Amino acid sequence: MMNGRWLSQSEVDAMQPVAVINQTMAAHFFGSENPLGRQIEAKGFDEKLQPARDVHFQVIGVVRDIKDYGRKCR
């Protein structure tokens, strides 16, 4: 964790709209500003509702980027 915190069990149980994002996403959406406490919008996220509903997530943490080289074939 670079900044902030992980989701709590109570947030998961209550399905609260909070998010932990990676550093690239933080830089893309918020530049050099601190993203903690800010909101990101996911268009059409809640597809159970018709029409699908946009959801705003509060950023509670930022993690480092990881490198994913995909699946290795043998």
Secondary structure, DSSP 8 states (H G I E B T S, - for coil): --EE----HHHHHTT--EEEEEHHHHHHHHTTS--TT-EEEEEEEETTSSS-EEEEEEEEEEE-----------
